[in-house]
Amino acid sequence: MTCRVLVETNFEGGLLVENTRNYFAQADDGSVYYFGETVDTYEDGVLTGHGGSWLVGGPSGGDPEETLTAANPSLFMPATPETADEFMPEDVTDGPRELDRIQRTGVTVRVAAGKFEGCIEVLEHDLVDDEFETKWYAPGIGVLKGKAKGESFGLVATTLSGD
């Protein structure tokens, strides 16, 4: 499998607060696997850490030293998600552990980046902090929006077509 890198850049009040490089690969059956992420966190424009970073096989040249090691990739999204499917996209010893559950399929989602059909709604349960977040994903695009206690986000722009 060849990994693709998805870069997520997060701003609050116009200031960069996090830049994450996520590593994904798609299996022949269409399932998507998660090989980890490296995280750069910022405060007032200054790099402050790399908490939450983990990679299958551990860090290599250029990765943050504190990157945790995972033995195997995790299922991030089944090829044909169905309501009530559960999977653990993050299950890292001494690191992030997340249990996801498909809540709904066939959803239409509108965000600043456009209108997307055939989406799924996923409830994420952070098992370490016992927190929940709902996210909506579009085929060929990825996450469109998310909502957790006291916060939300939405996709503003994408270079992907969803085809």
Summary of the structure (lengths in Angstrom):
residues: 163
radius of gyration: 15.7
end to end distance: 20.4
largest distance: 43.6
contacts: 428
relative contact order: 0.11
helix: 0%
strand: 61%
